[in-house]
């Protein structure tokens, strides 16, 4: 898999005011930053590092292949 690929970045604030960032199509790529902008930069860097690591091992990154769906959770029962 070469060239550009558009992936989905998910940004979630944590209880300490930081922002967690993760790739939806490659959940192993995850990081955290003080702001969304910082988290975005760190996520791009983490993705590049993961791609380089896989390529160094002669493997293609496992991007995609999963699926997303909505589920309902009863918060009162939790």
Chimera marker file (.cmm) of the C-alpha trace (Angstrom):
<marker_set name="trace">
<marker id="1" x="0.000" y="0.000" z="0.000" r="1" g="1" b="0" radius="0.5"/>
<marker id="2" x="1.764" y="3.107" z="-1.233" r="1" g="1" b="0" radius="0.5"/>
<marker id="3" x="0.660" y="6.678" z="-1.847" r="1" g="1" b="0" radius="0.5"/>
<marker id="4" x="-1.744" y="8.772" z="0.145" r="1" g="1" b="0" radius="0.5"/>
<marker id="5" x="-4.683" y="7.489" z="2.123" r="1" g="1" b="0" radius="0.5"/>
<marker id="6" x="-7.288" y="9.486" z="4.022" r="1" g="1" b="0" radius="0.5"/>
<marker id="7" x="-7.994" y="8.101" z="7.490" r="1" g="1" b="0" radius="0.5"/>
<marker id="8" x="-10.392" y="9.144" z="10.249" r="1" g="1" b="0" radius="0.5"/>
<marker id="9" x="-8.880" y="10.845" z="13.296" r="1" g="1" b="0" radius="0.5"/>
<marker id="10" x="-11.009" y="10.625" z="16.443" r="1" g="1" b="0" radius="0.5"/>
<marker id="11" x="-10.365" y="13.279" z="19.092" r="1" g="1" b="0" radius="0.5"/>
<marker id="12" x="-11.713" y="12.721" z="22.600" r="1" g="1" b="0" radius="0.5"/>
<marker id="13" x="-11.189" y="15.071" z="25.564" r="1" g="1" b="0" radius="0.5"/>
<marker id="14" x="-10.086" y="13.373" z="28.775" r="1" g="1" b="0" radius="0.5"/>
<marker id="15" x="-10.912" y="14.281" z="32.366" r="1" g="1" b="0" radius="0.5"/>
<marker id="16" x="-7.666" y="16.247" z="32.749" r="1" g="1" b="0" radius="0.5"/>
<marker id="17" x="-8.309" y="18.585" z="29.814" r="1" g="1" b="0" radius="0.5"/>
<marker id="18" x="-6.034" y="16.769" z="27.364" r="1" g="1" b="0" radius="0.5"/>
<marker id="19" x="-7.174" y="15.420" z="23.998" r="1" g="1" b="0" radius="0.5"/>
<marker id="20" x="-6.762" y="11.770" z="23.068" r="1" g="1" b="0" radius="0.5"/>
<marker id="21" x="-6.292" y="11.155" z="19.341" r="1" g="1" b="0" radius="0.5"/>
<marker id="22" x="-6.682" y="7.802" z="17.596" r="1" g="1" b="0" radius="0.5"/>
<marker id="23" x="-7.057" y="6.538" z="14.040" r="1" g="1" b="0" radius="0.5"/>
<marker id="24" x="-10.428" y="4.814" z="13.564" r="1" g="1" b="0" radius="0.5"/>
<marker id="25" x="-9.036" y="2.582" z="10.804" r="1" g="1" b="0" radius="0.5"/>
<marker id="26" x="-5.886" y="1.698" z="12.779" r="1" g="1" b="0" radius="0.5"/>
<marker id="27" x="-6.715" y="1.835" z="16.516" r="1" g="1" b="0" radius="0.5"/>
<marker id="28" x="-3.159" y="0.932" z="17.551" r="1" g="1" b="0" radius="0.5"/>
<marker id="29" x="-2.138" y="4.456" z="16.511" r="1" g="1" b="0" radius="0.5"/>
<marker id="30" x="-3.119" y="6.520" z="19.522" r="1" g="1" b="0" radius="0.5"/>
<marker id="31" x="-1.620" y="9.508" z="21.336" r="1" g="1" b="0" radius="0.5"/>
<marker id="32" x="-2.577" y="12.452" z="23.537" r="1" g="1" b="0" radius="0.5"/>
<marker id="33" x="-1.926" y="16.190" z="23.378" r="1" g="1" b="0" radius="0.5"/>
<marker id="34" x="-2.746" y="19.317" z="25.366" r="1" g="1" b="0" radius="0.5"/>
<marker id="35" x="-4.871" y="20.660" z="22.472" r="1" g="1" b="0" radius="0.5"/>
<marker id="36" x="-6.590" y="19.199" z="19.425" r="1" g="1" b="0" radius="0.5"/>
<marker id="37" x="-3.909" y="20.781" z="17.236" r="1" g="1" b="0" radius="0.5"/>
<marker id="38" x="-1.084" y="19.221" z="19.248" r="1" g="1" b="0" radius="0.5"/>
<marker id="39" x="-2.884" y="15.865" z="19.335" r="1" g="1" b="0" radius="0.5"/>
<marker id="40" x="-3.307" y="16.006" z="15.521" r="1" g="1" b="0" radius="0.5"/>
<marker id="41" x="0.413" y="16.651" z="15.005" r="1" g="1" b="0" radius="0.5"/>
<marker id="42" x="1.366" y="13.869" z="17.418" r="1" g="1" b="0" radius="0.5"/>
<marker id="43" x="-1.099" y="11.481" z="15.752" r="1" g="1" b="0" radius="0.5"/>
<marker id="44" x="0.406" y="12.132" z="12.318" r="1" g="1" b="0" radius="0.5"/>
<marker id="45" x="3.882" y="11.563" z="13.755" r="1" g="1" b="0" radius="0.5"/>
<marker id="46" x="2.768" y="8.347" z="15.486" r="1" g="1" b="0" radius="0.5"/>
<marker id="47" x="1.198" y="7.073" z="12.239" r="1" g="1" b="0" radius="0.5"/>
<marker id="48" x="4.396" y="7.806" z="10.279" r="1" g="1" b="0" radius="0.5"/>
<marker id="49" x="6.468" y="5.993" z="12.912" r="1" g="1" b="0" radius="0.5"/>
<marker id="50" x="4.153" y="2.974" z="12.870" r="1" g="1" b="0" radius="0.5"/>
<marker id="51" x="4.256" y="2.831" z="9.049" r="1" g="1" b="0" radius="0.5"/>
<marker id="52" x="8.066" y="3.031" z="9.105" r="1" g="1" b="0" radius="0.5"/>
<marker id="53" x="8.240" y="0.275" z="11.725" r="1" g="1" b="0" radius="0.5"/>
<marker id="54" x="6.045" y="-2.039" z="9.654" r="1" g="1" b="0" radius="0.5"/>
<marker id="55" x="7.984" y="-1.291" z="6.477" r="1" g="1" b="0" radius="0.5"/>
<marker id="56" x="11.308" y="-1.921" z="8.272" r="1" g="1" b="0" radius="0.5"/>
<marker id="57" x="9.940" y="-5.373" z="9.090" r="1" g="1" b="0" radius="0.5"/>
<marker id="58" x="8.925" y="-5.922" z="5.459" r="1" g="1" b="0" radius="0.5"/>
<marker id="59" x="5.200" y="-5.754" z="6.246" r="1" g="1" b="0" radius="0.5"/>
<marker id="60" x="2.394" y="-3.511" z="5.090" r="1" g="1" b="0" radius="0.5"/>
<marker id="61" x="0.556" y="-1.551" z="7.811" r="1" g="1" b="0" radius="0.5"/>
<marker id="62" x="-2.766" y="-3.166" z="8.831" r="1" g="1" b="0" radius="0.5"/>
<marker id="63" x="-4.917" y="-0.164" z="7.976" r="1" g="1" b="0" radius="0.5"/>
<marker id="64" x="-8.628" y="-0.754" z="7.557" r="1" g="1" b="0" radius="0.5"/>
<marker id="65" x="-10.338" y="-4.087" z="7.263" r="1" g="1" b="0" radius="0.5"/>
<marker id="66" x="-12.651" y="-3.529" z="10.199" r="1" g="1" b="0" radius="0.5"/>
<marker id="67" x="-16.066" y="-1.943" z="10.356" r="1" g="1" b="0" radius="0.5"/>
<marker id="68" x="-17.901" y="0.567" z="12.518" r="1" g="1" b="0" radius="0.5"/>
<marker id="69" x="-21.426" y="0.315" z="13.805" r="1" g="1" b="0" radius="0.5"/>
<marker id="70" x="-23.657" y="2.051" z="16.334" r="1" g="1" b="0" radius="0.5"/>
<marker id="71" x="-24.511" y="0.134" z="19.493" r="1" g="1" b="0" radius="0.5"/>
<marker id="72" x="-26.933" y="1.039" z="22.274" r="1" g="1" b="0" radius="0.5"/>
<marker id="73" x="-25.831" y="0.893" z="25.912" r="1" g="1" b="0" radius="0.5"/>
<marker id="74" x="-28.205" y="1.314" z="28.850" r="1" g="1" b="0" radius="0.5"/>
<marker id="75" x="-26.279" y="3.728" z="31.070" r="1" g="1" b="0" radius="0.5"/>
<marker id="76" x="-28.691" y="3.199" z="33.964" r="1" g="1" b="0" radius="0.5"/>
<marker id="77" x="-27.833" y="-0.505" z="34.037" r="1" g="1" b="0" radius="0.5"/>
<marker id="78" x="-24.074" y="0.044" z="34.006" r="1" g="1" b="0" radius="0.5"/>
<link id1="1" id2="2" r="1" g="1" b="0" radius="0.2"/>
<link id1="2" id2="3" r="1" g="1" b="0" radius="0.2"/>
<link id1="3" id2="4" r="1" g="1" b="0" radius="0.2"/>
<link id1="4" id2="5" r="1" g="1" b="0" radius="0.2"/>
<link id1="5" id2="6" r="1" g="1" b="0" radius="0.2"/>
<link id1="6" id2="7" r="1" g="1" b="0" radius="0.2"/>
<link id1="7" id2="8" r="1" g="1" b="0" radius="0.2"/>
<link id1="8" id2="9" r="1" g="1" b="0" radius="0.2"/>
<link id1="9" id2="10" r="1" g="1" b="0" radius="0.2"/>
<link id1="10" id2="11" r="1" g="1" b="0" radius="0.2"/>
<link id1="11" id2="12" r="1" g="1" b="0" radius="0.2"/>
<link id1="12" id2="13" r="1" g="1" b="0" radius="0.2"/>
<link id1="13" id2="14" r="1" g="1" b="0" radius="0.2"/>
<link id1="14" id2="15" r="1" g="1" b="0" radius="0.2"/>
<link id1="15" id2="16" r="1" g="1" b="0" radius="0.2"/>
<link id1="16" id2="17" r="1" g="1" b="0" radius="0.2"/>
<link id1="17" id2="18" r="1" g="1" b="0" radius="0.2"/>
<link id1="18" id2="19" r="1" g="1" b="0" radius="0.2"/>
<link id1="19" id2="20" r="1" g="1" b="0" radius="0.2"/>
<link id1="20" id2="21" r="1" g="1" b="0" radius="0.2"/>
<link id1="21" id2="22" r="1" g="1" b="0" radius="0.2"/>
<link id1="22" id2="23" r="1" g="1" b="0" radius="0.2"/>
<link id1="23" id2="24" r="1" g="1" b="0" radius="0.2"/>
<link id1="24" id2="25" r="1" g="1" b="0" radius="0.2"/>
<link id1="25" id2="26" r="1" g="1" b="0" radius="0.2"/>
<link id1="26" id2="27" r="1" g="1" b="0" radius="0.2"/>
<link id1="27" id2="28" r="1" g="1" b="0" radius="0.2"/>
<link id1="28" id2="29" r="1" g="1" b="0" radius="0.2"/>
<link id1="29" id2="30" r="1" g="1" b="0" radius="0.2"/>
<link id1="30" id2="31" r="1" g="1" b="0" radius="0.2"/>
<link id1="31" id2="32" r="1" g="1" b="0" radius="0.2"/>
<link id1="32" id2="33" r="1" g="1" b="0" radius="0.2"/>
<link id1="33" id2="34" r="1" g="1" b="0" radius="0.2"/>
<link id1="34" id2="35" r="1" g="1" b="0" radius="0.2"/>
<link id1="35" id2="36" r="1" g="1" b="0" radius="0.2"/>
<link id1="36" id2="37" r="1" g="1" b="0" radius="0.2"/>
<link id1="37" id2="38" r="1" g="1" b="0" radius="0.2"/>
<link id1="38" id2="39" r="1" g="1" b="0" radius="0.2"/>
<link id1="39" id2="40" r="1" g="1" b="0" radius="0.2"/>
<link id1="40" id2="41" r="1" g="1" b="0" radius="0.2"/>
<link id1="41" id2="42" r="1" g="1" b="0" radius="0.2"/>
<link id1="42" id2="43" r="1" g="1" b="0" radius="0.2"/>
<link id1="43" id2="44" r="1" g="1" b="0" radius="0.2"/>
<link id1="44" id2="45" r="1" g="1" b="0" radius="0.2"/>
<link id1="45" id2="46" r="1" g="1" b="0" radius="0.2"/>
<link id1="46" id2="47" r="1" g="1" b="0" radius="0.2"/>
<link id1="47" id2="48" r="1" g="1" b="0" radius="0.2"/>
<link id1="48" id2="49" r="1" g="1" b="0" radius="0.2"/>
<link id1="49" id2="50" r="1" g="1" b="0" radius="0.2"/>
<link id1="50" id2="51" r="1" g="1" b="0" radius="0.2"/>
<link id1="51" id2="52" r="1" g="1" b="0" radius="0.2"/>
<link id1="52" id2="53" r="1" g="1" b="0" radius="0.2"/>
<link id1="53" id2="54" r="1" g="1" b="0" radius="0.2"/>
<link id1="54" id2="55" r="1" g="1" b="0" radius="0.2"/>
<link id1="55" id2="56" r="1" g="1" b="0" radius="0.2"/>
<link id1="56" id2="57" r="1" g="1" b="0" radius="0.2"/>
<link id1="57" id2="58" r="1" g="1" b="0" radius="0.2"/>
<link id1="58" id2="59" r="1" g="1" b="0" radius="0.2"/>
<link id1="59" id2="60" r="1" g="1" b="0" radius="0.2"/>
<link id1="60" id2="61" r="1" g="1" b="0" radius="0.2"/>
<link id1="61" id2="62" r="1" g="1" b="0" radius="0.2"/>
<link id1="62" id2="63" r="1" g="1" b="0" radius="0.2"/>
<link id1="63" id2="64" r="1" g="1" b="0" radius="0.2"/>
<link id1="64" id2="65" r="1" g="1" b="0" radius="0.2"/>
<link id1="65" id2="66" r="1" g="1" b="0" radius="0.2"/>
<link id1="66" id2="67" r="1" g="1" b="0" radius="0.2"/>
<link id1="67" id2="68" r="1" g="1" b="0" radius="0.2"/>
<link id1="68" id2="69" r="1" g="1" b="0" radius="0.2"/>
<link id1="69" id2="70" r="1" g="1" b="0" radius="0.2"/>
<link id1="70" id2="71" r="1" g="1" b="0" radius="0.2"/>
<link id1="71" id2="72" r="1" g="1" b="0" radius="0.2"/>
<link id1="72" id2="73" r="1" g="1" b="0" radius="0.2"/>
<link id1="73" id2="74" r="1" g="1" b="0" radius="0.2"/>
<link id1="74" id2="75" r="1" g="1" b="0" radius="0.2"/>
<link id1="75" id2="76" r="1" g="1" b="0" radius="0.2"/>
<link id1="76" id2="77" r="1" g="1" b="0" radius="0.2"/>
<link id1="77" id2="78" r="1" g="1" b="0" radius="0.2"/>
</marker_set>
